[in-house]
Amino acid sequence: MIRLFAALPIPPEIAEGLARRQEGVPGARWSRAENLHITLRFFGELTETTAADLDEALATLDGGRFDVELAGVGAFGEDQDVRSIWAGVTPSASLTQLAKRCETAARRCGLKAETRVFRPHVTLAYLKRAPPQKVAAWIADHNLLRSPSWRAGWFGLYSSWRSEDGSRYELERAYPLV
């Protein structure tokens, strides 16, 4: 079994800018710069056969290159149950369409439909019992975040490996956006 997801990578210069903001919240497990990405579709634990089928389906996706920009920050959860801090992504029809195509590829491979609404974001930290006032202060301090725009030329199929230090992601396959 292999745990997989499709994502757009964050360029190193954008990731470095985000990494400089990763401080000031006790209980935060900040994501490493090389792990920052925009998830298009989380597939979960798959057999090698299903993973191979998914790879083939993703390789057939069409759609051209498009611009991406990060804007704003926020958190998932409320009060004592805040689970993560994220950077937002400026709405883009092209990005939403790519996520829908990844969903279609997953369904063609027999995976269950994703029930959550696609909310593009970059997870900056996972939280465990972080003080709500510190999370609120961090969001207030960084809510005007805006990255330079970049051209998304490919997306990837990534594997996720859990450890005591957090997850490690490996690019399994890259798919050009042409």
MIVEX-386643 format. One record per residue (C-alpha): residue number from 1; x, y, z; residue in three letters. Coordinates in pm, whole numbers, padded with zeros to 5 digits, always signed. Example, Ala and Ser with C-alpha at 12.3 -4.5 7.8 and 13.67 -1.06 7.14 Angstrom:
// residues 2
+-----+--------+--------+--------+------+
!  nr !     px !     py !     pz ! rest !
+-----+--------+--------+--------+------+
!   1 ! +01230 ! -00450 ! +00780 !  ala !
!   2 ! +01367 ! -00106 ! +00714 !  ser !
+-----+--------+--------+--------+------+
// end
This chain:
// residues 178
+-----+--------+--------+--------+------+
!  nr !     px !     py !     pz ! rest !
+-----+--------+--------+--------+------+
!   1 ! +00000 ! +00000 ! +00000 !  met !
!   2 ! +00112 ! +00351 ! -00076 !  ile !
!   3 ! -00039 ! +00679 ! +00047 !  arg !
!   4 ! -00078 ! +00923 ! -00246 !  leu !
!   5 ! -00198 ! +01271 ! -00334 !  phe !
!   6 ! -00184 ! +01501 ! -00637 !  ala !
!   7 ! -00047 ! +01851 ! -00583 !  ala !
!   8 ! +00105 ! +02162 ! -00730 !  leu !
!   9 ! +00452 ! +02226 ! -00588 !  pro !
!  10 ! +00538 ! +02563 ! -00437 !  ile !
!  11 ! +00845 ! +02718 ! -00605 !  pro !
!  12 ! +01149 ! +02733 ! -00372 !  pro !
!  13 ! +01159 ! +03114 ! -00360 !  glu !
!  14 ! +00790 ! +03128 ! -00255 !  ile !
!  15 ! +00841 ! +02844 ! -00003 !  ala !
!  16 ! +01136 ! +03030 ! +00151 !  glu !
!  17 ! +00916 ! +03338 ! +00201 !  gly !
!  18 ! +00652 ! +03126 ! +00372 !  leu !
!  19 ! +00910 ! +02952 ! +00590 !  ala !
!  20 ! +01022 ! +03290 ! +00728 !  arg !
!  21 ! +00671 ! +03334 ! +00870 !  arg !
!  22 ! +00669 ! +03000 ! +01049 !  gln !
!  23 ! +00712 ! +03098 ! +01413 !  glu !
!  24 ! +00522 ! +03235 ! +01709 !  gly !
!  25 ! +00260 ! +02965 ! +01771 !  val !
!  26 ! +00332 ! +02723 ! +02057 !  pro !
!  27 ! +00223 ! +02369 ! +01970 !  gly !
!  28 ! +00270 ! +02423 ! +01596 !  ala !
!  29 ! +00450 ! +02162 ! +01387 !  arg !
!  30 ! +00559 ! +02379 ! +01097 !  trp !
!  31 ! +00581 ! +02223 ! +00750 !  ser !
!  32 ! +00928 ! +02210 ! +00599 !  arg !
!  33 ! +00973 ! +02435 ! +00295 !  ala !
!  34 ! +01028 ! +02136 ! +00066 !  glu !
!  35 ! +00693 ! +01989 ! +00176 !  asn !
!  36 ! +00483 ! +02297 ! +00090 !  leu !
!  37 ! +00229 ! +02233 ! -00185 !  his !
!  38 ! -00130 ! +02291 ! -00297 !  ile !
!  39 ! -00320 ! +01963 ! -00273 !  thr !
!  40 ! -00537 ! +01895 ! -00576 !  leu !
!  41 ! -00674 ! +01560 ! -00456 !  arg !
!  42 ! -00582 ! +01332 ! -00166 !  phe !
!  43 ! -00618 ! +00969 ! -00275 !  phe !
!  44 ! -00525 ! +00785 ! +00046 !  gly !
!  45 ! -00377 ! +00438 ! +00083 !  glu !
!  46 ! -00376 ! +00257 ! -00251 !  leu !
!  47 ! -00258 ! -00080 ! -00372 !  thr !
!  48 ! +00029 ! -00078 ! -00622 !  glu !
!  49 ! -00215 ! -00180 ! -00898 !  thr !
!  50 ! -00455 ! +00106 ! -00824 !  thr !
!  51 ! -00161 ! +00347 ! -00795 !  ala !
!  52 ! -00040 ! +00239 ! -01141 !  ala !
!  53 ! -00392 ! +00287 ! -01282 !  asp !
!  54 ! -00409 ! +00631 ! -01121 !  leu !
!  55 ! -00072 ! +00725 ! -01268 !  asp !
!  56 ! -00199 ! +00633 ! -01614 !  glu !
!  57 ! -00520 ! +00831 ! -01564 !  ala !
!  58 ! -00337 ! +01141 ! -01437 !  leu !
!  59 ! -00094 ! +01125 ! -01731 !  ala !
!  60 ! -00385 ! +01178 ! -01971 !  thr !
!  61 ! -00512 ! +01499 ! -01810 !  leu !
!  62 ! -00508 ! +01799 ! -02033 !  asp !
!  63 ! -00514 ! +02166 ! -01950 !  gly !
!  64 ! -00258 ! +02437 ! -02002 !  gly !
!  65 ! -00023 ! +02625 ! -01780 !  arg !
!  66 ! -00170 ! +02890 ! -01553 !  phe !
!  67 ! -00070 ! +03150 ! -01299 !  asp !
!  68 ! -00090 ! +03088 ! -00924 !  val !
!  69 ! -00069 ! +03337 ! -00640 !  glu !
!  70 ! -00100 ! +03302 ! -00264 !  leu !
!  71 ! -00311 ! +03553 ! -00073 !  ala !
!  72 ! -00411 ! +03568 ! +00293 !  gly !
!  73 ! -00383 ! +03320 ! +00578 !  val !
!  74 ! -00626 ! +03136 ! +00801 !  gly !
!  75 ! -00685 ! +02828 ! +01012 !  ala !
!  76 ! -00898 ! +02516 ! +00999 !  phe !
!  77 ! -01091 ! +02454 ! +01320 !  gly !
!  78 ! -01202 ! +02686 ! +01597 !  glu !
!  79 ! -01090 ! +02783 ! +01946 !  asp !
!  80 ! -00922 ! +02486 ! +02118 !  gln !
!  81 ! -00985 ! +02268 ! +01811 !  asp !
!  82 ! -00773 ! +02464 ! +01562 !  val !
!  83 ! -00597 ! +02192 ! +01360 !  arg !
!  84 ! -00386 ! +02381 ! +01110 !  ser !
!  85 ! -00269 ! +02717 ! +00979 !  ile !
!  86 ! -00268 ! +02779 ! +00605 !  trp !
!  87 ! -00184 ! +03029 ! +00333 !  ala !
!  88 ! -00469 ! +03092 ! +00091 !  gly !
!  89 ! -00460 ! +03066 ! -00287 !  val !
!  90 ! -00613 ! +03334 ! -00510 !  thr !
!  91 ! -00919 ! +03179 ! -00680 !  pro !
!  92 ! -00845 ! +03044 ! -01026 !  ser !
!  93 ! -01076 ! +02867 ! -01270 !  ala !
!  94 ! -00776 ! +02679 ! -01411 !  ser !
!  95 ! -00671 ! +02550 ! -01069 !  leu !
!  96 ! -01027 ! +02442 ! -00985 !  thr !
!  97 ! -01056 ! +02268 ! -01322 !  gln !
!  98 ! -00730 ! +02079 ! -01263 !  leu !
!  99 ! -00857 ! +01962 ! -00922 !  ala !
! 100 ! -01180 ! +01843 ! -01088 !  lys !
! 101 ! -00980 ! +01653 ! -01347 !  arg !
! 102 ! -00782 ! +01483 ! -01069 !  cys !
! 103 ! -01114 ! +01389 ! -00905 !  glu !
! 104 ! -01238 ! +01243 ! -01234 !  thr !
! 105 ! -00917 ! +01040 ! -01270 !  ala !
! 106 ! -00963 ! +00906 ! -00916 !  ala !
! 107 ! -01321 ! +00805 ! -00987 !  arg !
! 108 ! -01218 ! +00630 ! -01310 !  arg !
! 109 ! -00981 ! +00420 ! -01098 !  cys !
! 110 ! -01261 ! +00317 ! -00864 !  gly !
! 111 ! -01187 ! +00555 ! -00576 !  leu !
! 112 ! -01472 ! +00702 ! -00375 !  lys !
! 113 ! -01581 ! +01056 ! -00450 !  ala !
! 114 ! -01421 ! +01334 ! -00247 !  glu !
! 115 ! -01695 ! +01481 ! -00028 !  thr !
! 116 ! -01507 ! +01792 ! +00085 !  arg !
! 117 ! -01529 ! +02110 ! -00119 !  val !
! 118 ! -01201 ! +02199 ! -00290 !  phe !
! 119 ! -01046 ! +02488 ! -00091 !  arg !
! 120 ! -00699 ! +02546 ! -00232 !  pro !
! 121 ! -00444 ! +02632 ! +00034 !  his !
! 122 ! -00090 ! +02563 ! +00151 !  val !
! 123 ! -00074 ! +02401 ! +00495 !  thr !
! 124 ! +00191 ! +02588 ! +00691 !  leu !
! 125 ! +00153 ! +02412 ! +01027 !  ala !
! 126 ! -00038 ! +02139 ! +01205 !  tyr !
! 127 ! -00143 ! +02234 ! +01555 !  leu !
! 128 ! -00182 ! +02042 ! +01877 !  lys !
! 129 ! -00340 ! +02233 ! +02164 !  arg !
! 130 ! -00215 ! +02566 ! +02036 !  ala !
! 131 ! -00338 ! +02865 ! +02240 !  pro !
! 132 ! -00626 ! +03017 ! +02036 !  pro !
! 133 ! -00510 ! +03370 ! +02114 !  gln !
! 134 ! -00163 ! +03294 ! +01971 !  lys !
! 135 ! -00319 ! +03149 ! +01654 !  val !
! 136 ! -00544 ! +03455 ! +01620 !  ala !
! 137 ! -00246 ! +03687 ! +01672 !  ala !
! 138 ! -00041 ! +03499 ! +01410 !  trp !
! 139 ! -00327 ! +03527 ! +01159 !  ile !
! 140 ! -00367 ! +03899 ! +01232 !  ala !
! 141 ! +00007 ! +03953 ! +01186 !  asp !
! 142 ! +00018 ! +03769 ! +00851 !  his !
! 143 ! -00329 ! +03822 ! +00700 !  asn !
! 144 ! -00197 ! +04053 ! +00427 !  leu !
! 145 ! +00027 ! +03778 ! +00286 !  leu !
! 146 ! +00055 ! +03797 ! -00092 !  arg !
! 147 ! +00310 ! +03606 ! -00294 !  ser !
! 148 ! +00444 ! +03692 ! -00635 !  pro !
! 149 ! +00256 ! +03511 ! -00909 !  ser !
! 150 ! +00418 ! +03205 ! -01066 !  trp !
! 151 ! +00340 ! +02994 ! -01371 !  arg !
! 152 ! +00232 ! +02638 ! -01287 !  ala !
! 153 ! +00387 ! +02421 ! -01557 !  gly !
! 154 ! +00330 ! +02080 ! -01398 !  trp !
! 155 ! +00165 ! +01895 ! -01112 !  phe !
! 156 ! +00280 ! +01585 ! -00936 !  gly !
! 157 ! +00173 ! +01258 ! -00781 !  leu !
! 158 ! +00331 ! +01246 ! -00435 !  tyr !
! 159 ! +00367 ! +00972 ! -00178 !  ser !
! 160 ! +00331 ! +01057 ! +00190 !  ser !
! 161 ! +00537 ! +00884 ! +00456 !  trp !
! 162 ! +00454 ! +00941 ! +00823 !  arg !
! 163 ! +00714 ! +00965 ! +01096 !  ser !
! 164 ! +00751 ! +01105 ! +01448 !  glu !
! 165 ! +00893 ! +01424 ! +01294 !  asp !
! 166 ! +00590 ! +01472 ! +01067 !  gly !
! 167 ! +00519 ! +01361 ! +00714 !  ser !
! 168 ! +00775 ! +01338 ! +00437 !  arg !
! 169 ! +00659 ! +01373 ! +00077 !  tyr !
! 170 ! +00825 ! +01222 ! -00228 !  glu !
! 171 ! +00748 ! +01312 ! -00587 !  leu !
! 172 ! +00657 ! +00987 ! -00759 !  glu !
! 173 ! +00563 ! +01129 ! -01100 !  arg !
! 174 ! +00541 ! +01473 ! -01264 !  ala !
! 175 ! +00277 ! +01559 ! -01524 !  tyr !
! 176 ! +00330 ! +01856 ! -01757 !  pro !
! 177 ! +00051 ! +02110 ! -01802 !  leu !
! 178 ! +00048 ! +02168 ! -02178 !  val !
+-----+--------+--------+--------+------+
// end
